[in-house]
């Protein structure tokens, strides 16, 4: 079943998924090679899903599993860095937006959902860069 999002909406999310590519490059630049695997995986699964999203499809579940796994792994690692508080604030913001966007999606307010999800991409990758730049 195709997503209820219009092409204008899911193309915004496809484009904002490219932020994970830049987070990957930033991790590599800072010699955090193992951490670079996370945003690189998210980049690939997100581009794959957002090219033509479908509800209840394996591509959606692969993307969600990848994002959640990387999030939990990085959340754990952040506890041992000097920048943990900044990363935790970004993580809390992303989690809050996630719950808000879920509400808007269920209410069929797809433009608000789209902007919320784009915010997750932006704030999440800022958080990633904070983590990758810390020691």
N, C-alpha and C positions, 0 to 999 in steps of 0.2 A: 504494500500500500504506500503510495507516495505521501511525502510529508505535506502537511497543510500550508507550509511556508511558500510564499511566492518566490520565483527566481531572484527577484531583487533582494529579498531577505536572505536566502541561503547563500547568495553570492557574496554578501557582506561578511558572512561567517566564514566562507571559504577563504576570502582575502585576509581576514583577521587571524586565521589559522597559521598564516605565514610567520606570525610573530614567534612561534615555537622554533622556526628555523634560525632566527636571529639569536634566540636564547641558546640554541645548540652551538652556534658559532662563538658566542660569548663564553660558554663553558669550555670549549676547546681552547680559546685564547688564554683562558686562565688555568690551563692544564688540568682541568677537572674532566678527564676523558671518560671515566665511568659515569659521571653525572650527565654527560652529554648524551648518553644513550636514551635517557628519559625524554627530554624534549624532542629528540630526533624521532623517537617512536610515536610520540603524540603528534608531531608534525605529519608523519606519513598516514597514520590512521585518521586524523582529522581531515586532511585533504581528500582522502579516499571517501570518507563519509559525506562531507559537505559538497562534493561535486554534484551530487544529485541525491539528496537525502530521502530515505524511505523510513516509515515508521515500522517498528518491530522487525528489523532486518539485522542480519549478522554483522554488517558494517557498523551499525549503531552500537551494538553490544561490544564489539571489539574496541571501538573508540572509547566507550565509557569504561570498560575494564582497564584499558591502558592508562587513561587519565587518572582514574582512581588509584590504581596501583602505584603509579609514579608519584602521585600526590602523597600517599601514605608513606612511601619510602623516603621522599624528600622531607616530609614533616618530621619523621624520626631523625634523619641526619641533621636537620636544622637545630635540634636540641643541643648539639655538640659544637655549635659555631658561635662566634662572637656577635653575629648579626641576627641571632635567633629571634629576638623580640620584633625586629622589623619584618622578618619572614612570617612570623606568627600573626602579625597584624594583617599582612597581605592575605594570608591564608584565611583568616577570619572574615575579611571582606569578601573574598571569593565565595566562601561557604554561604554567607548571608545573601549574596546576589544569586547564588544557585537556587536557594529556597524561594526567593522572590520570582525568579524567572519561571520556576516550575508552576507557581500560582498563575502567572500571566499566560503561560502556555495552556493550562487547563481552562482558562477563561476565554480562550481564542483571541487574546490580544497579542497577535504575533509580531507586530512592530515593536512593542515594548519588550517582548521576549527577546527579539533579535538584538536590541540595544543592550539589554542585560547580559546576554551571552557574549556579545562583543566586549563588554566590560570585563567579563571573566577572562577572556583571552588577554586583554591588556593588563589588568591587574595581576593575573596569574603569572604572566611572563615578566613583569616587573619584579614580582616576588622571586621568580627563578633567578633573575640576574642578581638580585641581592644575595641569594644563597650562593651562587657561583662565584661571586666576587669576594666572599668572606673566607676567612681561614679557620 
